[in-house]
């Protein structure tokens, strides 16, 4: 480059830097970038442009990396640190790890700050192997012993489930502060090792809000609400995280009254606190209360997150409230929350339950990234609406897309076969479930396949499946097979099934009456009378019928 060109560029650089400083949008930054490319022959302001850009939302990180690659001398530690931190801050953890590896390859020396950031990313994924590789670099470069790095290492191992490695780091640290102790306690709590967590907590002399919250939330997540409640009562300064943990914990054990009491006590109710109480109502069958709370949240302009909207949709599904279903669908369209797969799956179930299979299918088609849960929900919806063949076609599409079906998927598939009377197909899917995908049948699977075979009159095959269930089948499934024996007049098998039922439910008069009906249908009146006499002698009483009118 000529001396004159360099000289001509010099006055432009301060002016362009000024433009960068006053830019308050990505579009303005891009205009400045275009001016840089047209005006300057040296990329000096690119660094300023990059740092400014990293302060904007995460969707611009791709553009930030593009700018970074245009900087000729990328050996500045500060630039790498800024880019890595931006990726961690916006949840791009995998990219952060790859950036750190790239930095290592080009020979840029890391700092304690960079190590803590990349270890945080490894913990959040989590990826233990990459975390151990970073640990090796920490050792080689002499950063072990730095409290920030050591705490990040401990946290990475704890969140990755390598609790012994985390404890080794903890025991080797000198001058541990409350943050370090809390990280170790959190590691034990995450793995439900509350005895170890309690021992550390008891040994911790100076506790802060986070250490108290970690213990309360740990016990609540384990379902030990007595221990959680005891600590909660002693906690000097409660916060939103604690209130959410307690509400969610009581919700899991079905204690809605105590959950509501905690909610009412909460001095500051944030969006998470409202969502936790709303979920508590919905998951425990308090659908009306859940929807009332949802309406109150909107009235008070509380931010509706995806947890809250899924709970409201679940409550609406329980009530099959078509009007409210339409309102919720509109709210989601208005972007009241992020349209996650969880939200879309809940909408599919709601539309299906409210009788609108077309809207359920439209919601499924709108999903940009589908998963096994969304496929299973749609298969179930099609099956429930008598579209068995479409449900099975969708199942094949799911397999082609590389998704591995789970237990819920096969319940829906078997249900579709049962509704359509596809006996051979249903039996084939049941076999594939166990042999190809290694899924042990649950009571729902047995119930569905027995219903299918029973309707088709293949009672012996149904009996063989139940005998191989190793005690999984309950009285309801055996009762369904006994009912099928009555429909198809199979007295011999009916007797065998009845004996099983009498052992499981010796005082259920309905089973005896069903066997008597089987005998009567075959004109074996003496055996029918004998069964009735047996009921009378044993003092078994048939429950009277009732009506909801």
Rosetta blueprint (number, residue, H / E / L):
1 X L
2 X L
3 X H
4 X H
5 X H
6 X H
7 X H
8 X H
9 X H
10 X H
11 X H
12 X H
13 X H
14 X H
15 X H
16 X H
17 X H
18 X H
19 X H
20 X H
21 X H
22 X H
23 X L
24 X L
25 X L
26 X H
27 X H
28 X H
29 X H
30 X H
31 X H
32 X H
33 X H
34 X H
35 X H
36 X H
37 X H
38 X H
39 X H
40 X L
41 X L
42 X L
43 X L
44 X L
45 X L
46 X H
47 X H
48 X H
49 X H
50 X H
51 X H
52 X H
53 X H
54 X L
55 X L
56 X L
57 X L
58 X H
59 X H
60 X H
61 X H
62 X H
63 X H
64 X H
65 X H
66 X H
67 X H
68 X H
69 X H
70 X H
71 X L
72 X L
73 X L
74 X L
75 X L
76 X L
77 X H
78 X H
79 X H
80 X H
81 X H
82 X H
83 X H
84 X H
85 X H
86 X H
87 X H
88 X H
89 X H
90 X L
91 X L
92 X L
93 X H
94 X H
95 X H
96 X H
97 X H
98 X H
99 X H
100 X H
101 X H
102 X H
103 X H
104 X H
105 X H
106 X L
107 X L
108 X L
109 X L
110 X L
111 X L
112 X H
113 X H
114 X H
115 X H
116 X H
117 X H
118 X H
119 X H
120 X H
121 X H
122 X H
123 X H
124 X H
125 X H
126 X L
127 X L
128 X H
129 X H
130 X H
131 X H
132 X H
133 X H
134 X H
135 X H
136 X H
137 X H
138 X H
139 X H
140 X H
141 X L
142 X L
143 X L
144 X L
145 X L
146 X L
147 X H
148 X H
149 X H
150 X H
151 X H
152 X H
153 X H
154 X H
155 X H
156 X H
157 X H
158 X H
159 X H
160 X L
161 X L
162 X L
163 X H
164 X H
165 X H
166 X H
167 X H
168 X H
169 X H
170 X H
171 X H
172 X H
173 X L
174 X L
175 X L
176 X L
177 X L
178 X H
179 X H
180 X H
181 X H
182 X H
183 X H
184 X H
185 X H
186 X H
187 X H
188 X H
189 X H
190 X H
191 X L
192 X L
193 X L
194 X H
195 X H
196 X H
197 X H
198 X H
199 X H
200 X H
201 X H
202 X H
203 X H
204 X L
205 X L
206 X L
207 X L
208 X L
209 X H
210 X H
211 X H
212 X H
213 X H
214 X H
215 X H
216 X H
217 X H
218 X H
219 X H
220 X H
221 X H
222 X L
223 X L
224 X L
225 X H
226 X H
227 X H
228 X H
229 X H
230 X H
231 X H
232 X H
233 X H
234 X H
235 X L
236 X L
237 X L
238 X L
239 X L
240 X H
241 X H
242 X H
243 X H
244 X H
245 X H
246 X H
247 X H
248 X H
249 X H
250 X H
251 X H
252 X H
253 X L
254 X L
255 X L
256 X H
257 X H
258 X H
259 X H
260 X H
261 X H
262 X H
263 X H
264 X H
265 X H
266 X L
267 X L
268 X L
269 X L
270 X L
271 X H
272 X H
273 X H
274 X H
275 X H
276 X H
277 X H
278 X H
279 X H
280 X H
281 X H
282 X H
283 X H
284 X L
285 X L
286 X L
287 X H
288 X H
289 X H
290 X H
291 X H
292 X H
293 X H
294 X H
295 X H
296 X H
297 X H
298 X H
299 X H
300 X L
301 X L
302 X L
303 X L
304 X L
305 X L
306 X H
307 X H
308 X H
309 X H
310 X H
311 X H
312 X H
313 X H
314 X H
315 X H
316 X H
317 X H
318 X H
319 X H
320 X L
321 X L
322 X H
323 X H
324 X H
325 X H
326 X H
327 X H
328 X H
329 X H
330 X H
331 X H
332 X H
333 X H
334 X L
335 X L
336 X L
337 X L
338 X L
339 X L
340 X L
341 X H
342 X H
343 X H
344 X H
345 X H
346 X H
347 X H
348 X H
349 X H
350 X H
351 X H
352 X H
353 X H
354 X L
355 X L
356 X L
357 X H
358 X H
359 X H
360 X H
361 X H
362 X H
363 X H
364 X H
365 X H
366 X H
367 X L
368 X L
369 X L
370 X L
371 X L
372 X H
373 X H
374 X H
375 X H
376 X H
377 X H
378 X H
379 X H
380 X H
381 X H
382 X H
383 X H
384 X H
385 X L
386 X L
387 X L
388 X H
389 X H
390 X H
391 X H
392 X H
393 X H
394 X H
395 X H
396 X H
397 X H
398 X H
399 X H
400 X H
401 X L
402 X L
403 X L
404 X L
405 X L
406 X L
407 X H
408 X H
409 X H
410 X H
411 X H
412 X H
413 X H
414 X H
415 X H
416 X H
417 X H
418 X H
419 X H
420 X H
421 X L
422 X L
423 X H
424 X H
425 X H
426 X H
427 X H
428 X H
429 X H
430 X H
431 X H
432 X H
433 X H
434 X H
435 X H
436 X L
437 X L
438 X L
439 X L
440 X L
441 X L
442 X L
443 X H
444 X H
445 X H
446 X H
447 X H
448 X H
449 X H
450 X H
451 X H
452 X H
453 X H
454 X H
455 X H
456 X L
457 X L
458 X L
459 X H
460 X H
461 X H
462 X H
463 X H
464 X H
465 X H
466 X H
467 X H
468 X L
469 X L
470 X L
471 X L
472 X L
473 X L
474 X L
475 X H
476 X H
477 X H
478 X H
479 X H
480 X H
481 X H
482 X H
483 X H
484 X H
485 X H
486 X H
487 X H
488 X H
489 X L
490 X L
491 X H
492 X H
493 X H
494 X H
495 X H
496 X H
497 X H
498 X H
499 X H
500 X H
501 X H
502 X H
503 X H
504 X H
505 X L
506 X L
507 X L
508 X L
509 X H
510 X H
511 X H
512 X H
513 X H
514 X H
515 X H
516 X H
517 X H
518 X H
519 X H
520 X H
521 X H
522 X L
523 X L
524 X L
525 X H
526 X H
527 X H
528 X H
529 X H
530 X H
531 X H
532 X H
533 X H
534 X H
535 X H
536 X H
537 X H
538 X L
539 X L
540 X L
541 X L
542 X L
543 X L
544 X L
545 X L
546 X L
547 X L
548 X L
549 X L
